[in-house]
Amino acid sequence: MPEDVSIIFVDDDPNVLSGLRRRIAPKRPAWKLRFCTSGAEALRNLDQQGADVIVSDMQMPEMDGAELFRTVARKYPDTARILLSGYSDEKAIQTGNAATHHFLMKPCSDQDVIHAIERGLILRNYLRDPLLIDILYRMSATLLWPPVFQRLHTILQHKGQTSEKELLELSRNNPGFIDLACELARREKLVLPTDTPDIVTLIDLFGPESIKALCVIWAVHGQQTGFTSDSIEQPLHRSLVLGQMSAEIARLDGLSHEMIDIVRAAAILCHVGLNIMEQVIPEKVAASRDHADRDHCDIISAEIGSIGVSHPGVSACLAALWGFKHQIIEDIAFHHRPEAAPTQNSRSLLIVYAAQHFARKFGRDSDDRTSKYDRAASFIARCNAQQKWASWEQHCASLRESLPLTI
């Protein structure tokens, strides 16, 4: 990630800005940091010199953070926007969240701010692609920031009994989301077939990134309810298959609970961009599939040829927008072509790629699809995974019965 970037911080309290300058500048010395005490000053600053990322407090006199960001979105659309807000700001944020790429709940650590900025820099690169911007503009506000996901994301940034009560309230209002999470827990054998764990237990079982990923795909696919193994729509089924396979491979590889959470979340979200493209540009997606079938080429080449962008790019852009971890974003972006990833030997990307490869291989139309994709042998060798690859494949082959649909 390039380090020569410009960040603007906006807060009406000079002490807060001084603290940010003192704490963040030594950690990212190549970042050019600018500090403004009002929204008006920030806009004047942007008029004089653009910025890659702007980080603003929500509660400020005269012009609050949401109003500031609506103006920034109109005048400087490729500047990534991060809002710092208190829990009491949630309803106010909802009126301005279409102009906000990401929000952090206060209090937050310096590392939280740095990671949010790094995600903003990733997003900034995507926002300079006019074809991808066009897809984002075609998305409705509720698709761009699903309200149930925003609510879950907000709650998960808080700890303690209050959060638990609100999580349980969210689950009561969205039973289909919990049904979907329970279905994956049963597939991974984390619970008994008859168990129906609550959302707090599910978060403990999966981790926060996986539960957020499940919430996203449930919201994007119309909030289906009443899941059973044979009634799940194909795109949701594919996400669950990839999530299950990646988690099981990660366990075979001895990864920690936190890392399993990361690879599962990345695998679940790999195709969310494709699902959204099917909703907002269905004719172009259909044309890309015709291209792939006609020329017998892989879907990434077909999408770039027909649309100009590929679904991993859209998925990664949205994952950055929704505040998922940097590692998850990279795994999503390169899950088809891992050898092009900036991290040379990422274990998490290796596992997400393996899940995608094996799910395709053991899917219903495996012969036709698999023949279009060369195995990323150089990447597998770079990760020293040649020997373990065969055992992973054998394990995933045992899941064949759970793959009745095209992956």
Helices and strands as residue ranges (DSSP letters): E 6-10, H 14-24, E 32-36, H 39-48, E 53-57, H 65-75, E 80-85, G 87-89, H 90-94, G 97-99, E 102-105, H 110-126, H 130-138, H 141-144, H 147-156, H 161-173, H 175-187, H 199-206, H 208-220, H 234-252, H 257-269, H 272-280, H 282-295, H 299-306, H 311-321, H 326-333, G 338-340, H 347-361, H 366-370, H 377-382, H 386-397, G 400-402
